[in-house]
Each structure stands twice: as C-alpha cells, then as structure tokens.
C-alpha cells in the first residue's frame, strides 16, 4: 500500500513504467470508483443504443417530475417547497434498497459479471466538493443529471453550464495528483 501512495505522487508517465514492476494496473485503478465495476467485455458500437434509450427515458422522467425546473430547484434551496426533497429522498431510498438487494442476492450484471462494492475513506475534500456542487446547483438551477434534459426541453442557456462542468472536470483531472485526497 505504501508503494501505491508513492506511485500516485509521481508524474503520469512515470507511474506507467513503475506500474509493471510494483503493482498491477487494477490495483491503481481500484482507487478510482469509476473503474471498480468496469466491464471487461467488448461489444460492438451499436450496442450502446441501449444507453441512449435509457438516457432518453431518464430525461423524460426528469421533465415529467419537474426536476429540471429552475423554479422547483430555487423553491428547494429557499425551503419553500417539499417537492424536490421528496424526489431526491425517493431516489436515495431506491438506491439503498437496490444496493441491499444486489449484495443480499449476489446479483450480477446483465452480462453475468460480478458487482463489487468498495468502501471509500471519508476525507475533507468530500465536504469541500459537496459545498461547491451545492453552490453551483443553487446558482445555475441545474445539477449534472438534468443538464441535457434541460437543453432538450429548450433551455439552451444551460449549454454554458455544460461547458463549465466539462471544463471543471477536465481541470480537476489535470490537477488531481496535486490535490489533497
């Protein structure tokens, strides 16, 4: 584990060279949540149509539930309406039940791959990131989920928020090794 911390502090090109000697690529990538359940299967490009369809369905649900409404979001942050809290609470409870069922029944992906849950350490960066996320959400009236649904619903000004979110994500990716985690 000490080797892992040393490797993470080195420049990216050096990490690739050292990876083969000290630790496996999987061990380094296991530190990133996004890579834990990454599929090893290769599919043709047209296979991604299911994700497009799921995204369209998700967008329809967001529009119909008024989650993309700037006014609903402002009502939530001003504590004037309970609507958004019910929607968010329903999503949290659904997620909790889903994770419990996946663990309890040892469910697999639709392709038969195991689903692994990794415990993550709490750190102060999560508080800072959460506050930044909340401030951005309150100022723009949009969180990442509904952004594309808002553009699809005709709120083209949200394109500025999308470009800003991509720029912020890119900047974090470039500065990640220098930030405290």
C-alpha positions in Angstrom: 0.0 0.0 0.0 2.9 2.4 0.7 4.1 1.7 -2.9 0.7 2.7 -4.2 0.9 6.1 -2.4 4.5 6.6 -3.8 3.4 5.7 -7.3 0.4 8.1 -7.1 2.6 11.0 -6.3 4.8 10.6 -9.4 4.1 12.1 -12.8 1.7 10.1 -15.0 4.3 8.8 -17.5 6.5 7.6 -14.6 3.5 5.8 -13.0 3.0 3.7 -16.1 6.6 2.5 -16.0 6.6 1.7 -12.3 3.1 0.0 -12.5 4.6 -3.0 -14.2 7.2 -3.5 -11.5 5.5 -2.8 -8.3 1.7 -3.1 -8.5 -0.8 -4.0 -11.1 -2.9 -1.6 -13.1 -6.0 -3.0 -11.4 -4.6 -2.0 -8.0 -4.0 1.5 -9.1 -7.4 1.8 -10.8 -9.2 0.3 -7.8 -8.6 3.6 -6.0 -11.0 5.2 -8.6 -14.6 4.4 -8.0 -15.4 4.7 -11.7 -13.1 1.7 -12.5 -14.2 -0.8 -9.9 -17.0 -2.4 -11.9 -15.7 -1.5 -15.4 -16.8 -4.2 -17.8 -14.1 -6.4 -19.4 -16.4 -7.3 -22.2 -16.0 -5.9 -25.7 -19.2 -5.0 -27.6 -19.9 -3.5 -31.0 -20.5 0.3 -31.0 -24.2 -0.1 -31.9 -24.6 -2.0 -28.6 -24.6 1.4 -26.9 -28.0 2.2 -28.3 -29.5 0.8 -25.0 -27.7 3.5 -23.1 -29.1 6.2 -25.4 -32.6 4.8 -24.9 -32.1 4.7 -21.1 -30.9 8.3 -21.2 -33.9 9.4 -23.2 -36.2 7.6 -20.8 -34.4 9.2 -17.9 -34.8 12.7 -19.5 -38.5 12.1 -19.9 -38.8 11.2 -16.2 -36.8 14.3 -15.2 -39.1 16.6 -17.3 -42.3 15.0 -16.1 -41.3 15.1 -12.5 -40.4 18.8 -12.8 -36.8 18.1 -11.6 -35.4 20.2 -14.4 -37.5 23.2 -13.4 -35.3 26.1 -12.3 -38.2 27.3 -10.2 -38.6 24.0 -8.4 -34.9 24.0 -7.6 -35.0 27.5 -6.3 -38.0 26.6 -4.2 -36.0 23.7 -2.7 -33.0 25.9 -1.8 -35.3 28.5 -0.3 -37.1 25.9 1.7 -40.4 27.0 0.1 -41.4 23.6 -1.3 -41.1 19.9 -0.3 -41.4 18.6 -3.9 -37.6 18.2 -4.7 -36.9 16.7 -1.3 -39.5 14.0 -2.0 -37.9 13.3 -5.4 -34.4 13.2 -4.0 -35.5 11.1 -1.0 -37.2 8.6 -3.2 -34.0 8.3 -5.3 -31.9 7.7 -2.2 -34.3 5.1 -0.7 -34.5 3.4 -4.1 -30.7 3.3 -4.3 -30.4 1.9 -0.8 -32.8 -0.8 -1.5 -31.2 -1.6 -4.8 -27.7 -1.9 -3.3 -29.0 -4.0 -0.4 -30.7 -6.4 -2.9 -27.6 -6.6 -5.1 -25.5 -7.5 -2.0 -28.1 -9.9 -0.5 -28.9 -11.8 -3.6 -25.4 -11.5 -5.1 -26.9 -10.2 -8.3 -24.7 -9.9 -11.4 -24.8 -7.6 -14.4 -26.9 -8.5 -17.4 -23.7 -10.0 -18.9 -23.1 -12.2 -15.8 -20.2 -10.2 -14.3 -20.0 -9.8 -10.6 -20.8 -6.4 -9.0 -18.3 -5.3 -6.4 -18.8 -2.5 -3.8 -15.6 -0.9 -2.4 -15.6 1.0 0.9 -14.2 4.5 0.4 -12.4 6.6 3.1 -14.0 9.8 4.2 -11.9 12.9 3.7 -12.4 16.7 3.9 -12.3 17.0 0.1 -15.8 15.4 0.0 -17.2 18.3 2.2 -15.5 20.9 0.0 -16.6 19.2 -3.2 -20.2 18.9 -1.9 -20.3 22.5 -1.0 -19.0 23.6 -4.4 -21.5 21.2 -6.0 -24.4 22.7 -3.9 -23.4 26.3 -4.6 -23.2 25.6 -8.4 -26.5 23.8 -8.3 -28.1 26.7 -6.4 -26.6 29.4 -8.8 -27.4 27.6 -12.1 -30.6 25.8 -11.1 -29.1 22.6 -12.5 -27.2 19.5 -11.3 -25.4 17.2 -13.8 -28.3 14.7 -14.2 -30.9 17.2 -15.7 -28.4 19.3 -17.7 -29.0 17.5 -21.0 -32.8 17.2 -20.3 -32.9 21.0 -19.8 -31.2 21.6 -23.2 -33.6 19.1 -24.8 -36.5 20.9 -23.3 -35.3 24.1 -24.9 -33.3 25.8 -22.2 -30.3 26.4 -24.4 -28.6 28.7 -21.9 -27.8 25.6 -19.9 -25.1 24.9 -22.6 -22.9 27.4 -20.7 -23.3 25.2 -17.6 -22.4 22.1 -19.5 -19.3 23.7 -21.0 -18.4 24.9 -17.5 -18.9 21.5 -16.0 -16.8 19.9 -18.6 -14.1 22.5 -18.1 -14.2 22.0 -14.3 -14.0 18.2 -14.7 -11.1 18.5 -17.1 -9.3 20.9 -14.7 -9.8 18.5 -11.8 -8.4 15.7 -13.9 -5.3 17.7 -14.6 -4.8 18.8 -11.0 -5.9 15.7 -9.3 -2.4 14.5 -8.4 -1.6 17.8 -6.7 -4.8 18.0 -4.7 -5.2 16.6 -1.1 -7.3 13.4 -1.1 
